[in-house]
Amino acid sequence: MKYRKKPVEINTIQWLGTNFDEIKKLFPTIPLYINRQCYTTGRSGETSYRETIEEELRVDTLEGKMLIKVNDWIVKGVEGEFYPVKPDIFEKTYEKVEENIDGK
């Protein structure tokens, strides 16, 4: 016997590294954790250093806390659970069905 997966519409947003507030607005109850790390890089003896800020985003999933990297999609599943999806997998798995209220 063959079966076809039922089509399911989901809400999603892509983590761009700078849109934390937008994610919280779309998913007010999402259990997100952001960790900002600031560090300086340079070689010994040099006078110029570069300061870098990295933000790590993590989300509570059914499997525990998962890291969300920049460009990963955050999906809210049919049971209200959240999970990250890599961009290439997202493109193969999902298609847009309607525009958001703000036109995105």
TAQUI-V266815 format. One line per field, one symbol per residue. ss: DSSP state (@ for helix, = for strand, . for the rest). psi: psi as a letter, one per 30 degrees, with the letter a starting at -180 (. if undefined). burial: I if it has 9 or more other C-alpha atoms within 8 Angstrom, else O. A space follows every 50 residues. Layout:
ss = ???
psi = ???
burial = ???
//
This chain:
ss = ..........====.....@@@@@@@.....==========........= ===========..=====....====.....====.@@@@@@@....... ....
psi = kklkkkkkklklkkjffgheeeeeeeifgkikkkjkkklklllkflfklk kkkkkkklkklfgakkkjlkflkkkjlfgglklkkkeeeeefelkkflkl egg.
burial = OOOOOOOOOOOOOOIOOOOOOOIIOOOOOOOOOOOOOOOOOOOOOOOOIO OOOOIIIIIIIOOOOIIIOOIIIIIIIOOOIIIIIIIOOIOOOOOOOOOO OOOO
//
